[in-house]
């Protein structure tokens, strides 16, 4: 899985222009990403679909199917009946207006029920983007001169962030892209393809707090290699004027991550 912050972004933050430490810096980004996943018991990026399986006798409570991981985009649900019926259009998500989803219910207008034929174990399969990601609906897309402009309300999306575009009728618009501009109501990125238009797509991205925490933590870990002494929890000034970096997780990083820590009841 790619790290939650780009190497270019980290080097800009550190004011590093040389490529000498690129390999080390990428290692720090990967380590910071893994540390954040461990700290929060979550993952914040899914570049592709994956499938998880559920039991209609154990995972249903008050008529809803409760998920064991964060779901940010639902691609399909196959029921556990004899024909593995696709019931994606028959379900609603909770919460309704934001991600990630934690449960799915069957609409009152539907005649289907959560079902199985022979074995209840793994009878229901759900495919989608299993991660805690921000989500926004795109209402229009246009591509001209290898630049795509998306009409979407995404004020927290930073320039340079990676976005995942899904659900376009014209599949050439789907993919992973780097944001080049964001006005709050339109987002643009580069894409080498013919001029075209489309509507009604979905955009997913790693929360900005998580990207910020990854950048900050990776930079701290990179500087930490020069710390030679002490198990300290804040930077201190040594007698020779050098700064000794702390060995514990920086407090500002921990504060950024605390709202995202998964609570298991």
Secondary structure, DSSP 4 states (H G I P E B T S, - for coil): ---SS-HHHHHHHHT---STTHHHHHHHHHHHHHHHHHHHT-----SS-EEEEE-TTTSEETTEEEEEEEESEEEEEE-BSTT--B-GGGEEEESSSSSSEEEEEE-TT------BSS--TT-EEEEEE-S--EEEEEEEEEEETTEEEEEE--TTPPTT-EEEEE--SSGGG-EEEEEEEE-SSEEEEE--S--EEE--EEEEE--HHHHHHHHHHHHHHHHHTT--S---SS-EE-TTSPEEPPSSPPHHHHHHHHTT-----
